[in-house]
Amino acid sequence: MKYPKIYMSVDNCFASKRWTKPCDWLSVVNKCGVRHIESSADTECDMLYSDRAYLDEWTETVRQESKRSGIKIASVYTGHGTYTTLGLTHTDKRCRNRMLCKWLYSHIDNAAKLDAIAGFYCHAFDDTVLQNPDTYSVYQDILYSQIKRAAEYAAEKKVLLSLEQMYSPQQYPWRIKDARDLICKVSHGKTPLYITIDTGHQYGQQLFLKPSEEDIIRAVEEKIPLYVGPEKCHSVLVAAQNKKIKAKEAAEVILDICSNYSYMFSEKRDSDTWAWLRELGRYSPLIHLQQTDNTSSSHKDFSPQNNRSGCITGERLLRALYESYSSPVDPDMPTPADKIYLTLELFYSNVTNGYDIIDSLKTSAEYWRRFIPEDGMTLDELVKML
């Protein structure tokens, strides 16, 4: 088994609206002892408000500053700007094609110019799509087609493409089986697709487990909230809580309806960070690091205080990755990643002082350097050191 080389990186989302010039955010990262960067589109390189001439100058400036500083741009990533739209799965074909051809293709162009991985997430399903299984099937096909086109474009540009996994039914892929299916189907031929696993993106799935008959009856009798999938099921639940229908009858109706809405329910393992890493870690060239207790995705740093209450540790992460790479080869999936960038993705309040941000980044980098003392060491070498 060939194990990947492991590198530490940091997303420059911390620099948004603060250190916006490439020379400045590169300087901050340099102070933290990190030699690889993920460049977020939120830090002044978004395709929706930047024309191509500016972006060409931006990429050239980044390339020059990167060479001068000795810090490599490992990846470019879509940011929060694209969270405000349905994007690739917009209900209007014109909007979704614009997101693909004008935004995502340009994003891939930036990656090509910087010899970087292109990471992205820029789509969601409208609620009306989720409420109708037939419509959902149509939009799932649209998403697969859009991502396949993006993968084909990336392959032409010799860019590795990595899609981020998310939290909830409207944010596909949000379950392990969805991610595996999407990677498998898009990656046939010479258009590989990879997945970005975020260590905090598993907390939401536990809120969408399929209820049992006992769960529904208890929710009716105690008049407590319960996720039951589509709106029509929620209406039945409310009717039962208002004594318009018996609890057991309501449970039978709800579970019968739910059988046609399997895409709205998760399994327990979907809310397990380590399950994601064990099953899909070898197809994740970018892993976003945040500390979490699995009750939120706040993108906290790895300070001693957060580490005491959080569940993410370097040891568990490396061991889960090692298990993933030690599993039998799956011929239906793309070639396992030969490099993995463990990328700090830390969010800070607008009122956080700049020097506090730098101290936080340094502390987090120091924590992860305990497990990755030198960039480019192989996974098996790092596991042996644990």
Order of alpha helices (4+ residues) and beta strands (2+ residues): beta-alpha-beta-alpha-beta-alpha-alpha-beta-alpha-alpha-beta-alpha-beta-alpha-alpha-alpha-alpha-beta-alpha-alpha-beta-alpha-beta-alpha
